[in-house]
Amino acid sequence: MFPDRLTACLFPALLLVGLAMTEPVAAQERQPERTITVSAVGSVAAPPDVARISTGVVTEGQTARAALDANNKAMSALLDGLKRLGIEARDIQTTHVGVEPRHQHHQDGRPPQIVGYRVINQVRITQRSIARLGETIDTSISLGANQLGGIDFEVSSAETLKDEARRQAVANARRRAELYATAAGASLDRVLTISESVMAPGPRPLQSTRMAMADAVPVEAGEQSLSVTIHVTWGLK
């Protein structure tokens, strides 16, 4: 019975020693997977169909109350006129209302003196008909707007149109990866990862191809480039 008990006790120990001896050999035989990562861009061009403009009214008065009353009157006329033009209430958004003093500065060292007040009221208008953008600007000025900011053009279906840019980006990435792999004496295996870079809003304007005209304000809408950047990693074989 004693030899059998000795064998039973030694067998697990021998097994552990055997595993410990084979594990370093197996670790040496495992080689890290060879990979290649390529970044590529795909882009499509599209004419914008939505425009956003900033406009507003600046008024001045000897008192803050007088400046505010004048601004309220002018701003109400502007908003009513925009709505009569067909701009929906949901497409007119107030972005800034401010009251600030106007100072007179003296050359003799005396502290600045308040001589009046200025009131600013700004709105952001979404024009969903590019063809009427010039008319909207002209009407705003005619209704009393004396402040006009920049114009931002947008493509409302940008996300759907970017799908074609994504397909182009994948094709460009594969073509470039195959070139590198072949030059290195390898070939592409399966795709391991795909990621997409988040692009900054406001696509880059390209050469103008369309124009919206009003009687007094010509506005060029142009085209916008919708770009997507992806990063793809392949295994190599």
Stockholm file with secondary structure:
# STOCKHOLM 1.0

chainA/1-237         MFPDRLTACLFPALLLVGLAMTEPVAAQERQPERTITVSAVGSVAAPPDVARISTGVVTEGQTARAALDANNKAMSALLDGLKRLGIEARDIQTTHVGVEPRHQHHQDGRPPQIVGYRVINQVRITQRSIARLGETIDTSISLGANQLGGIDFEVSSAETLKDEARRQAVANARRRAELYATAAGASLDRVLTISESVMAPGPRPLQSTRMAMADAVPVEAGEQSLSVTIHVTWGLK
#=GR chainA/1-237 SS CHHHHHHHHHHHHHHHHHHHHHHHHHHHHCCCCCEEEEEEEEEEEECCCEEEEEEEEEEEESSHHHHHHHHHHHHHHHHHHHHHTTCCGGGEEEEEEEEEEEEECCTTSCCCEEEEEEEEEEEEEEESCGGGHHHHHHHHHHTTCCEEEEEEEECTTHHHHHHHHHHHHHHHHHHHHHHHHHHTTCCEEEEEEEEEECCCSSCEECSCCCEEECSSCEEECCCEEEEEEEEEEEEEC
#=GC SS_cons         CHHHHHHHHHHHHHHHHHHHHHHHHHHHHCCCCCEEEEEEEEEEEECCCEEEEEEEEEEEESSHHHHHHHHHHHHHHHHHHHHHTTCCGGGEEEEEEEEEEEEECCTTSCCCEEEEEEEEEEEEEEESCGGGHHHHHHHHHHTTCCEEEEEEEECTTHHHHHHHHHHHHHHHHHHHHHHHHHHTTCCEEEEEEEEEECCCSSCEECSCCCEEECSSCEEECCCEEEEEEEEEEEEEC
//
